[in-house]
Amino acid sequence: MPLIQVKTSVTQPESKVIESLLTTLSAKLAQHLGKPESYVMTSFDSDIKMTFSGTFDPVCYLEIKSVGGMSPSKTKSMSKDFCQVIEDELGVPKNRTYIEFAGAEGSMWGWNGSTF
């Protein structure tokens, strides 16, 4: 049920870098939310034409969704952690990364032919 999507303007890195990034984010998201990693989904899109602050310098947008488990203190902690990971792995500065946190009702999240 937790989902983290990464969208960035950076040129697609090597497959190993993407795999490392996604597995790191998956484990960290499960840890932050206190949910089993077996429910976490990740995705990565690169080479997207994006601007931030009026420039085409490298930029990143993360979308994090979950059924429950998010609070202001957790989202603040996740923002710090995930911005650092993006900077370390993709070279996008923290001040050029936006993160959208979205909570979902269980009835609005489908899985395995049903909903949560």
Chimera marker file (.cmm) of the C-alpha trace (Angstrom):
<marker_set name="trace">
<marker id="1" x="0.000" y="0.000" z="0.000" r="1" g="1" b="0" radius="0.5"/>
<marker id="2" x="2.845" y="2.487" z="0.428" r="1" g="1" b="0" radius="0.5"/>
<marker id="3" x="4.027" y="3.876" z="-2.891" r="1" g="1" b="0" radius="0.5"/>
<marker id="4" x="6.960" y="6.102" z="-3.763" r="1" g="1" b="0" radius="0.5"/>
<marker id="5" x="7.298" y="7.484" z="-7.279" r="1" g="1" b="0" radius="0.5"/>
<marker id="6" x="10.425" y="9.319" z="-8.432" r="1" g="1" b="0" radius="0.5"/>
<marker id="7" x="10.237" y="11.706" z="-11.376" r="1" g="1" b="0" radius="0.5"/>
<marker id="8" x="13.357" y="13.561" z="-12.387" r="1" g="1" b="0" radius="0.5"/>
<marker id="9" x="14.911" y="15.577" z="-15.151" r="1" g="1" b="0" radius="0.5"/>
<marker id="10" x="18.278" y="13.846" z="-14.841" r="1" g="1" b="0" radius="0.5"/>
<marker id="11" x="19.485" y="11.606" z="-17.636" r="1" g="1" b="0" radius="0.5"/>
<marker id="12" x="18.643" y="7.979" z="-16.963" r="1" g="1" b="0" radius="0.5"/>
<marker id="13" x="21.393" y="6.492" z="-14.798" r="1" g="1" b="0" radius="0.5"/>
<marker id="14" x="22.742" y="2.986" z="-15.265" r="1" g="1" b="0" radius="0.5"/>
<marker id="15" x="20.346" y="0.204" z="-14.346" r="1" g="1" b="0" radius="0.5"/>
<marker id="16" x="22.351" y="-0.672" z="-11.215" r="1" g="1" b="0" radius="0.5"/>
<marker id="17" x="21.978" y="2.898" z="-9.899" r="1" g="1" b="0" radius="0.5"/>
<marker id="18" x="18.216" y="2.847" z="-10.448" r="1" g="1" b="0" radius="0.5"/>
<marker id="19" x="17.867" y="-0.554" z="-8.802" r="1" g="1" b="0" radius="0.5"/>
<marker id="20" x="19.937" y="0.574" z="-5.820" r="1" g="1" b="0" radius="0.5"/>
<marker id="21" x="17.911" y="3.780" z="-5.490" r="1" g="1" b="0" radius="0.5"/>
<marker id="22" x="14.566" y="1.980" z="-5.636" r="1" g="1" b="0" radius="0.5"/>
<marker id="23" x="15.530" y="-0.752" z="-3.169" r="1" g="1" b="0" radius="0.5"/>
<marker id="24" x="16.917" y="1.871" z="-0.766" r="1" g="1" b="0" radius="0.5"/>
<marker id="25" x="13.745" y="3.954" z="-0.999" r="1" g="1" b="0" radius="0.5"/>
<marker id="26" x="11.566" y="0.860" z="-0.574" r="1" g="1" b="0" radius="0.5"/>
<marker id="27" x="13.319" y="-0.228" z="2.610" r="1" g="1" b="0" radius="0.5"/>
<marker id="28" x="13.371" y="3.282" z="4.038" r="1" g="1" b="0" radius="0.5"/>
<marker id="29" x="9.687" y="3.892" z="3.285" r="1" g="1" b="0" radius="0.5"/>
<marker id="30" x="8.704" y="0.657" z="5.012" r="1" g="1" b="0" radius="0.5"/>
<marker id="31" x="10.838" y="1.592" z="8.002" r="1" g="1" b="0" radius="0.5"/>
<marker id="32" x="9.470" y="5.141" z="8.271" r="1" g="1" b="0" radius="0.5"/>
<marker id="33" x="5.865" y="3.961" z="8.053" r="1" g="1" b="0" radius="0.5"/>
<marker id="34" x="6.292" y="0.823" z="10.145" r="1" g="1" b="0" radius="0.5"/>
<marker id="35" x="4.775" y="-1.304" z="7.386" r="1" g="1" b="0" radius="0.5"/>
<marker id="36" x="6.004" y="-4.523" z="5.781" r="1" g="1" b="0" radius="0.5"/>
<marker id="37" x="8.219" y="-3.886" z="2.779" r="1" g="1" b="0" radius="0.5"/>
<marker id="38" x="6.284" y="-6.634" z="0.991" r="1" g="1" b="0" radius="0.5"/>
<marker id="39" x="3.539" y="-4.021" z="0.396" r="1" g="1" b="0" radius="0.5"/>
<marker id="40" x="5.821" y="-1.191" z="-0.814" r="1" g="1" b="0" radius="0.5"/>
<marker id="41" x="5.885" y="-0.259" z="-4.513" r="1" g="1" b="0" radius="0.5"/>
<marker id="42" x="8.463" y="2.039" z="-6.133" r="1" g="1" b="0" radius="0.5"/>
<marker id="43" x="8.805" y="3.572" z="-9.593" r="1" g="1" b="0" radius="0.5"/>
<marker id="44" x="11.355" y="5.721" z="-11.410" r="1" g="1" b="0" radius="0.5"/>
<marker id="45" x="10.983" y="8.038" z="-14.411" r="1" g="1" b="0" radius="0.5"/>
<marker id="46" x="13.918" y="10.047" z="-15.746" r="1" g="1" b="0" radius="0.5"/>
<marker id="47" x="14.651" y="12.393" z="-18.639" r="1" g="1" b="0" radius="0.5"/>
<marker id="48" x="11.453" y="14.339" z="-17.930" r="1" g="1" b="0" radius="0.5"/>
<marker id="49" x="11.459" y="17.954" z="-19.105" r="1" g="1" b="0" radius="0.5"/>
<marker id="50" x="11.035" y="19.852" z="-15.842" r="1" g="1" b="0" radius="0.5"/>
<marker id="51" x="11.771" y="23.313" z="-14.540" r="1" g="1" b="0" radius="0.5"/>
<marker id="52" x="12.217" y="24.600" z="-11.020" r="1" g="1" b="0" radius="0.5"/>
<marker id="53" x="12.872" y="28.199" z="-10.098" r="1" g="1" b="0" radius="0.5"/>
<marker id="54" x="12.735" y="29.028" z="-13.797" r="1" g="1" b="0" radius="0.5"/>
<marker id="55" x="15.689" y="26.824" z="-14.775" r="1" g="1" b="0" radius="0.5"/>
<marker id="56" x="16.238" y="23.416" z="-16.317" r="1" g="1" b="0" radius="0.5"/>
<marker id="57" x="18.943" y="22.488" z="-13.771" r="1" g="1" b="0" radius="0.5"/>
<marker id="58" x="18.474" y="18.966" z="-12.355" r="1" g="1" b="0" radius="0.5"/>
<marker id="59" x="15.234" y="18.629" z="-10.424" r="1" g="1" b="0" radius="0.5"/>
<marker id="60" x="13.288" y="15.819" z="-8.755" r="1" g="1" b="0" radius="0.5"/>
<marker id="61" x="9.691" y="15.240" z="-7.662" r="1" g="1" b="0" radius="0.5"/>
<marker id="62" x="8.728" y="12.426" z="-5.309" r="1" g="1" b="0" radius="0.5"/>
<marker id="63" x="5.197" y="11.312" z="-4.636" r="1" g="1" b="0" radius="0.5"/>
<marker id="64" x="4.606" y="9.233" z="-1.532" r="1" g="1" b="0" radius="0.5"/>
<marker id="65" x="1.216" y="7.670" z="-0.843" r="1" g="1" b="0" radius="0.5"/>
<marker id="66" x="0.095" y="5.423" z="1.972" r="1" g="1" b="0" radius="0.5"/>
<marker id="67" x="-2.979" y="4.157" z="3.740" r="1" g="1" b="0" radius="0.5"/>
<marker id="68" x="-2.363" y="5.563" z="7.205" r="1" g="1" b="0" radius="0.5"/>
<marker id="69" x="0.947" y="5.847" z="8.975" r="1" g="1" b="0" radius="0.5"/>
<marker id="70" x="1.822" y="9.418" z="8.028" r="1" g="1" b="0" radius="0.5"/>
<marker id="71" x="2.003" y="12.232" z="10.563" r="1" g="1" b="0" radius="0.5"/>
<marker id="72" x="3.709" y="15.648" z="10.441" r="1" g="1" b="0" radius="0.5"/>
<marker id="73" x="6.713" y="14.324" z="12.349" r="1" g="1" b="0" radius="0.5"/>
<marker id="74" x="7.019" y="11.299" z="10.045" r="1" g="1" b="0" radius="0.5"/>
<marker id="75" x="6.710" y="13.353" z="6.848" r="1" g="1" b="0" radius="0.5"/>
<marker id="76" x="9.362" y="15.765" z="8.116" r="1" g="1" b="0" radius="0.5"/>
<marker id="77" x="11.687" y="12.854" z="8.858" r="1" g="1" b="0" radius="0.5"/>
<marker id="78" x="10.958" y="11.243" z="5.486" r="1" g="1" b="0" radius="0.5"/>
<marker id="79" x="11.596" y="14.529" z="3.665" r="1" g="1" b="0" radius="0.5"/>
<marker id="80" x="15.013" y="14.865" z="5.270" r="1" g="1" b="0" radius="0.5"/>
<marker id="81" x="15.917" y="11.229" z="4.591" r="1" g="1" b="0" radius="0.5"/>
<marker id="82" x="14.615" y="10.976" z="1.019" r="1" g="1" b="0" radius="0.5"/>
<marker id="83" x="16.038" y="14.339" z="-0.099" r="1" g="1" b="0" radius="0.5"/>
<marker id="84" x="19.450" y="13.136" z="1.084" r="1" g="1" b="0" radius="0.5"/>
<marker id="85" x="19.093" y="9.848" z="-0.803" r="1" g="1" b="0" radius="0.5"/>
<marker id="86" x="18.114" y="11.695" z="-4.007" r="1" g="1" b="0" radius="0.5"/>
<marker id="87" x="21.058" y="14.067" z="-3.647" r="1" g="1" b="0" radius="0.5"/>
<marker id="88" x="23.484" y="11.203" z="-2.977" r="1" g="1" b="0" radius="0.5"/>
<marker id="89" x="22.206" y="8.873" z="-5.721" r="1" g="1" b="0" radius="0.5"/>
<marker id="90" x="21.094" y="11.281" z="-8.473" r="1" g="1" b="0" radius="0.5"/>
<marker id="91" x="23.009" y="14.450" z="-7.670" r="1" g="1" b="0" radius="0.5"/>
<marker id="92" x="19.859" y="16.573" z="-7.404" r="1" g="1" b="0" radius="0.5"/>
<marker id="93" x="20.314" y="19.151" z="-4.638" r="1" g="1" b="0" radius="0.5"/>
<marker id="94" x="17.879" y="18.967" z="-1.730" r="1" g="1" b="0" radius="0.5"/>
<marker id="95" x="16.607" y="22.454" z="-2.512" r="1" g="1" b="0" radius="0.5"/>
<marker id="96" x="15.536" y="21.266" z="-5.990" r="1" g="1" b="0" radius="0.5"/>
<marker id="97" x="13.476" y="18.308" z="-4.764" r="1" g="1" b="0" radius="0.5"/>
<marker id="98" x="9.779" y="18.473" z="-3.957" r="1" g="1" b="0" radius="0.5"/>
<marker id="99" x="7.957" y="15.687" z="-2.136" r="1" g="1" b="0" radius="0.5"/>
<marker id="100" x="4.201" y="15.299" z="-2.084" r="1" g="1" b="0" radius="0.5"/>
<marker id="101" x="2.842" y="13.182" z="0.772" r="1" g="1" b="0" radius="0.5"/>
<marker id="102" x="-0.672" y="11.851" z="0.287" r="1" g="1" b="0" radius="0.5"/>
<marker id="103" x="-2.726" y="9.756" z="2.647" r="1" g="1" b="0" radius="0.5"/>
<marker id="104" x="-5.347" y="7.440" z="1.187" r="1" g="1" b="0" radius="0.5"/>
<marker id="105" x="-8.390" y="5.812" z="2.687" r="1" g="1" b="0" radius="0.5"/>
<marker id="106" x="-8.234" y="2.036" z="2.616" r="1" g="1" b="0" radius="0.5"/>
<marker id="107" x="-11.384" y="1.879" z="0.494" r="1" g="1" b="0" radius="0.5"/>
<marker id="108" x="-9.668" y="4.053" z="-2.130" r="1" g="1" b="0" radius="0.5"/>
<marker id="109" x="-6.632" y="1.774" z="-2.511" r="1" g="1" b="0" radius="0.5"/>
<marker id="110" x="-7.102" y="-1.429" z="-4.488" r="1" g="1" b="0" radius="0.5"/>
<marker id="111" x="-4.985" y="-4.554" z="-4.278" r="1" g="1" b="0" radius="0.5"/>
<marker id="112" x="-5.370" y="-8.260" z="-4.963" r="1" g="1" b="0" radius="0.5"/>
<marker id="113" x="-8.883" y="-7.875" z="-6.333" r="1" g="1" b="0" radius="0.5"/>
<marker id="114" x="-10.122" y="-5.980" z="-3.274" r="1" g="1" b="0" radius="0.5"/>
<marker id="115" x="-9.333" y="-2.839" z="-1.278" r="1" g="1" b="0" radius="0.5"/>
<marker id="116" x="-7.618" y="-2.148" z="2.018" r="1" g="1" b="0" radius="0.5"/>
<link id1="1" id2="2" r="1" g="1" b="0" radius="0.2"/>
<link id1="2" id2="3" r="1" g="1" b="0" radius="0.2"/>
<link id1="3" id2="4" r="1" g="1" b="0" radius="0.2"/>
<link id1="4" id2="5" r="1" g="1" b="0" radius="0.2"/>
<link id1="5" id2="6" r="1" g="1" b="0" radius="0.2"/>
<link id1="6" id2="7" r="1" g="1" b="0" radius="0.2"/>
<link id1="7" id2="8" r="1" g="1" b="0" radius="0.2"/>
<link id1="8" id2="9" r="1" g="1" b="0" radius="0.2"/>
<link id1="9" id2="10" r="1" g="1" b="0" radius="0.2"/>
<link id1="10" id2="11" r="1" g="1" b="0" radius="0.2"/>
<link id1="11" id2="12" r="1" g="1" b="0" radius="0.2"/>
<link id1="12" id2="13" r="1" g="1" b="0" radius="0.2"/>
<link id1="13" id2="14" r="1" g="1" b="0" radius="0.2"/>
<link id1="14" id2="15" r="1" g="1" b="0" radius="0.2"/>
<link id1="15" id2="16" r="1" g="1" b="0" radius="0.2"/>
<link id1="16" id2="17" r="1" g="1" b="0" radius="0.2"/>
<link id1="17" id2="18" r="1" g="1" b="0" radius="0.2"/>
<link id1="18" id2="19" r="1" g="1" b="0" radius="0.2"/>
<link id1="19" id2="20" r="1" g="1" b="0" radius="0.2"/>
<link id1="20" id2="21" r="1" g="1" b="0" radius="0.2"/>
<link id1="21" id2="22" r="1" g="1" b="0" radius="0.2"/>
<link id1="22" id2="23" r="1" g="1" b="0" radius="0.2"/>
<link id1="23" id2="24" r="1" g="1" b="0" radius="0.2"/>
<link id1="24" id2="25" r="1" g="1" b="0" radius="0.2"/>
<link id1="25" id2="26" r="1" g="1" b="0" radius="0.2"/>
<link id1="26" id2="27" r="1" g="1" b="0" radius="0.2"/>
<link id1="27" id2="28" r="1" g="1" b="0" radius="0.2"/>
<link id1="28" id2="29" r="1" g="1" b="0" radius="0.2"/>
<link id1="29" id2="30" r="1" g="1" b="0" radius="0.2"/>
<link id1="30" id2="31" r="1" g="1" b="0" radius="0.2"/>
<link id1="31" id2="32" r="1" g="1" b="0" radius="0.2"/>
<link id1="32" id2="33" r="1" g="1" b="0" radius="0.2"/>
<link id1="33" id2="34" r="1" g="1" b="0" radius="0.2"/>
<link id1="34" id2="35" r="1" g="1" b="0" radius="0.2"/>
<link id1="35" id2="36" r="1" g="1" b="0" radius="0.2"/>
<link id1="36" id2="37" r="1" g="1" b="0" radius="0.2"/>
<link id1="37" id2="38" r="1" g="1" b="0" radius="0.2"/>
<link id1="38" id2="39" r="1" g="1" b="0" radius="0.2"/>
<link id1="39" id2="40" r="1" g="1" b="0" radius="0.2"/>
<link id1="40" id2="41" r="1" g="1" b="0" radius="0.2"/>
<link id1="41" id2="42" r="1" g="1" b="0" radius="0.2"/>
<link id1="42" id2="43" r="1" g="1" b="0" radius="0.2"/>
<link id1="43" id2="44" r="1" g="1" b="0" radius="0.2"/>
<link id1="44" id2="45" r="1" g="1" b="0" radius="0.2"/>
<link id1="45" id2="46" r="1" g="1" b="0" radius="0.2"/>
<link id1="46" id2="47" r="1" g="1" b="0" radius="0.2"/>
<link id1="47" id2="48" r="1" g="1" b="0" radius="0.2"/>
<link id1="48" id2="49" r="1" g="1" b="0" radius="0.2"/>
<link id1="49" id2="50" r="1" g="1" b="0" radius="0.2"/>
<link id1="50" id2="51" r="1" g="1" b="0" radius="0.2"/>
<link id1="51" id2="52" r="1" g="1" b="0" radius="0.2"/>
<link id1="52" id2="53" r="1" g="1" b="0" radius="0.2"/>
<link id1="53" id2="54" r="1" g="1" b="0" radius="0.2"/>
<link id1="54" id2="55" r="1" g="1" b="0" radius="0.2"/>
<link id1="55" id2="56" r="1" g="1" b="0" radius="0.2"/>
<link id1="56" id2="57" r="1" g="1" b="0" radius="0.2"/>
<link id1="57" id2="58" r="1" g="1" b="0" radius="0.2"/>
<link id1="58" id2="59" r="1" g="1" b="0" radius="0.2"/>
<link id1="59" id2="60" r="1" g="1" b="0" radius="0.2"/>
<link id1="60" id2="61" r="1" g="1" b="0" radius="0.2"/>
<link id1="61" id2="62" r="1" g="1" b="0" radius="0.2"/>
<link id1="62" id2="63" r="1" g="1" b="0" radius="0.2"/>
<link id1="63" id2="64" r="1" g="1" b="0" radius="0.2"/>
<link id1="64" id2="65" r="1" g="1" b="0" radius="0.2"/>
<link id1="65" id2="66" r="1" g="1" b="0" radius="0.2"/>
<link id1="66" id2="67" r="1" g="1" b="0" radius="0.2"/>
<link id1="67" id2="68" r="1" g="1" b="0" radius="0.2"/>
<link id1="68" id2="69" r="1" g="1" b="0" radius="0.2"/>
<link id1="69" id2="70" r="1" g="1" b="0" radius="0.2"/>
<link id1="70" id2="71" r="1" g="1" b="0" radius="0.2"/>
<link id1="71" id2="72" r="1" g="1" b="0" radius="0.2"/>
<link id1="72" id2="73" r="1" g="1" b="0" radius="0.2"/>
<link id1="73" id2="74" r="1" g="1" b="0" radius="0.2"/>
<link id1="74" id2="75" r="1" g="1" b="0" radius="0.2"/>
<link id1="75" id2="76" r="1" g="1" b="0" radius="0.2"/>
<link id1="76" id2="77" r="1" g="1" b="0" radius="0.2"/>
<link id1="77" id2="78" r="1" g="1" b="0" radius="0.2"/>
<link id1="78" id2="79" r="1" g="1" b="0" radius="0.2"/>
<link id1="79" id2="80" r="1" g="1" b="0" radius="0.2"/>
<link id1="80" id2="81" r="1" g="1" b="0" radius="0.2"/>
<link id1="81" id2="82" r="1" g="1" b="0" radius="0.2"/>
<link id1="82" id2="83" r="1" g="1" b="0" radius="0.2"/>
<link id1="83" id2="84" r="1" g="1" b="0" radius="0.2"/>
<link id1="84" id2="85" r="1" g="1" b="0" radius="0.2"/>
<link id1="85" id2="86" r="1" g="1" b="0" radius="0.2"/>
<link id1="86" id2="87" r="1" g="1" b="0" radius="0.2"/>
<link id1="87" id2="88" r="1" g="1" b="0" radius="0.2"/>
<link id1="88" id2="89" r="1" g="1" b="0" radius="0.2"/>
<link id1="89" id2="90" r="1" g="1" b="0" radius="0.2"/>
<link id1="90" id2="91" r="1" g="1" b="0" radius="0.2"/>
<link id1="91" id2="92" r="1" g="1" b="0" radius="0.2"/>
<link id1="92" id2="93" r="1" g="1" b="0" radius="0.2"/>
<link id1="93" id2="94" r="1" g="1" b="0" radius="0.2"/>
<link id1="94" id2="95" r="1" g="1" b="0" radius="0.2"/>
<link id1="95" id2="96" r="1" g="1" b="0" radius="0.2"/>
<link id1="96" id2="97" r="1" g="1" b="0" radius="0.2"/>
<link id1="97" id2="98" r="1" g="1" b="0" radius="0.2"/>
<link id1="98" id2="99" r="1" g="1" b="0" radius="0.2"/>
<link id1="99" id2="100" r="1" g="1" b="0" radius="0.2"/>
<link id1="100" id2="101" r="1" g="1" b="0" radius="0.2"/>
<link id1="101" id2="102" r="1" g="1" b="0" radius="0.2"/>
<link id1="102" id2="103" r="1" g="1" b="0" radius="0.2"/>
<link id1="103" id2="104" r="1" g="1" b="0" radius="0.2"/>
<link id1="104" id2="105" r="1" g="1" b="0" radius="0.2"/>
<link id1="105" id2="106" r="1" g="1" b="0" radius="0.2"/>
<link id1="106" id2="107" r="1" g="1" b="0" radius="0.2"/>
<link id1="107" id2="108" r="1" g="1" b="0" radius="0.2"/>
<link id1="108" id2="109" r="1" g="1" b="0" radius="0.2"/>
<link id1="109" id2="110" r="1" g="1" b="0" radius="0.2"/>
<link id1="110" id2="111" r="1" g="1" b="0" radius="0.2"/>
<link id1="111" id2="112" r="1" g="1" b="0" radius="0.2"/>
<link id1="112" id2="113" r="1" g="1" b="0" radius="0.2"/>
<link id1="113" id2="114" r="1" g="1" b="0" radius="0.2"/>
<link id1="114" id2="115" r="1" g="1" b="0" radius="0.2"/>
<link id1="115" id2="116" r="1" g="1" b="0" radius="0.2"/>
</marker_set>
